[in-house]
Amino acid sequence: MSSDAQILASPAADGDGVDPRRWLTLVILLLAAFMNLLDVSIVNIAIPSIQRDLNASYADVQWALAGYTLAYALVLITGGRLGDMFGRKRLFLIGVTGFTIMSALCGAAQSPGMLIACRVVQGAMGAIMVPQVLAVIQVIFPPRERIKALAGFGITAGLGTVSGPLLGGLLIQHNLFGLDWRPIFLINVPVGIVAVIASAVLVRESRAPHPPKLDPVGVVLITAALLLLLYPLVEGRQLGWPAWTLISMAASAPVFALFIGYERIKTRRDDSPLVPMTLFRERGFSAGMAVSAAFFLGIASYALVLTLFLQIGLGFTPLHAGLTFLPFSVGVLISSGAAARLAPRFGRVVTMAGALIIAAGMAAVIGIVHHYGTAVTTWELTPALLMAGVGLGTVIAPLSDIVLDRVPKQDAGSASGVFNTGLQLGNSIGIALIGVIFFGLLGSQSGPAATMVAPQLRTGLAAAGVPARYVAPIETQFRSCLHDRLVAADPTATPASCRPAGAAQALPPAAHRVIAAAGGSAVRQDFAASLVRTLWFQVGAFLLSFLLMFGLPAGAGRRRAGELTPAAAQATAGDGDAVRV
């Protein structure tokens, strides 16, 4: 995935030199890849449970998601090069072992900080593990069988996409061994142990004859630039946007520029930069990277806000939320195969249609939630989510082939590595941006939500026998409590404004029940209004990607059905990896 050597290394030849255990080896490789894919998609469903159990803030939730994808993106290219240099089997074993250990530690986390740290390391281990899977497939399978092996990887990605939310919902709903959300991580431990033992026996060692050198300075520079941008985006809202957050975001631009300058120097020095800037001279690749970044800004962030809306806003159980996501995942599977067959004939037109379909699907979700409000059900959401899933599958299936179509063969590995890294970075930035929008809206919409339930509150208090002179002060405190609870850094804590004071201290139990019911209604109204407004960000991201697709060469991706560019053949798995819903 991430280096020229992986693409251009001598593949298995037809005949006696072929590994007789290659198909069994493939099963083990795909088992490890499935573990990685499942672990990402399954976490979204567990977010509310993690918040309650660990007293995690909304920023902690964002870091638990974005930290994984950020670490995965930053280590991805280096992980592939390490396998080329020191042995793909060795690095695969290191990656699987580290991923398994971090899964166990995530499941045992006692604080948000511990969970975030383990998730970051887990993402890095996944980035070491996954490139070796693709490289080993390249080495052990002869050309006539390799397309079947890569198709197996694509099926694995699809299964991970579909099963993640549903399996996560089942595990949390049944509260296995009283562990609540923790089994979503602990389930990886037995799978990882099997993968380590089996791969130690079955996988043959291989190295690239002339591997590219590492670029540690490039990794440090791009990491610093991204953290300068992402850290204030995630933390700024709950800190009140102090001056340092704005300074940090501004400082990310010169650090990005320094990274670009260094990469050019690295190219001249030893021709092994982390990101070869010469790739961007090809119009199709540069336009395609812009398309990919814009498109994937909306994917992971959409899953985050919809999960919060379903479980916290509407009170769905984890299993119910997982079932609600199912039409979206099914739509991805249905359309991916069709898009892969249509793209060789119609090129970029297929992805452009997909971008419009997913934008229309998101707009339909907005319309449905706006119409039904807090009474919306899974059945009402199903057609819109299915449409959005169809759009996503229509874009991601052919996107790598179209973007990498005109990349020279000698740059195929570098291009596919940069492409897949760009997808993950788009996901990370999208999660950071959506926090600013969605969590900010939760506070700004608390006033309208309180106004909407005010008649219910006043009527209920009167029926509970509360004197009329106490109703107005109680309503005022109700508004303050609702706002403070929705903007609190720790959503599980009780703000001071929500503690009984004055007249509220002497209220009868029936009045407290009225206030609690009105509070629940107001929270649902707030989440529904915030979701409706937030999803316009997704619609905008998908429409922007549609417009950027006009920059792709008109004939990009057109070829005989089933034929892929060298770069796109290895990027296929990266597409599945990017669909972290």
Sequence and secondary structure as in RCSB ss.txt:
>XXXX:A:sequence
MSSDAQILASPAADGDGVDPRRWLTLVILLLAAFMNLLDVSIVNIAIPSIQRDLNASYADVQWALAGYTLAYALV
LITGGRLGDMFGRKRLFLIGVTGFTIMSALCGAAQSPGMLIACRVVQGAMGAIMVPQVLAVIQVIFPPRERIKAL
AGFGITAGLGTVSGPLLGGLLIQHNLFGLDWRPIFLINVPVGIVAVIASAVLVRESRAPHPPKLDPVGVVLITAA
LLLLLYPLVEGRQLGWPAWTLISMAASAPVFALFIGYERIKTRRDDSPLVPMTLFRERGFSAGMAVSAAFFLGIA
SYALVLTLFLQIGLGFTPLHAGLTFLPFSVGVLISSGAAARLAPRFGRVVTMAGALIIAAGMAAVIGIVHHYGTA
VTTWELTPALLMAGVGLGTVIAPLSDIVLDRVPKQDAGSASGVFNTGLQLGNSIGIALIGVIFFGLLGSQSGPAA
TMVAPQLRTGLAAAGVPARYVAPIETQFRSCLHDRLVAADPTATPASCRPAGAAQALPPAAHRVIAAAGGSAVRQ
DFAASLVRTLWFQVGAFLLSFLLMFGLPAGAGRRRAGELTPAAAQATAGDGDAVRV
>XXXX:A:secstr
   HHHHHS    SSTTS TTHHHHHHHHHHHHHHHHHHHHHHHHHHHHHHHHHT  HHHHHHHHHHHHHHHHHH
HHHHHHHHHHH HHHHHHHHHHHHHHHHHHHHT  SHHHHHHHHHHHHHHHHHHHHHHHHHHHHHS HHHHHHHH
HHHHHHHHHHHHHHHHHHHHHHHHTGGG TTTHHHHTHHHHHHHHHHHHHHH      SS     HHHHHHHHHH
HHHHHHHHHHHHHHT  HHHHHHHHHHHHHHHHHHHHHHHHHHHHS  SS GGGGGSHHHHHHHHHHHHHHTTHH
HHHHHHHHIIIIIS   HHHHHHHHHHHHHHHHHHHHHHHHHHHHHTHHHHHHHHHHHHHHHHHHHHHHHHHGGG
  HHHHHHHHHHHHHHHHHHHHHHHHHHTTTS GGGHHHHHHHHHHHHHHHHHHHHHHHHHHHHHHHHHTHHHHH
HHHHHHHHHHHHHTT  HHHHHHHHHHHHHHHHHHHH SSTTS  GGGS  GGGGG  HHHHHHHHHHHHHHHHH
HHHHHHHHHHHHHHHHHHHHHHHGGGS TTTT SSTT   HHHHHHHHHHHHH   
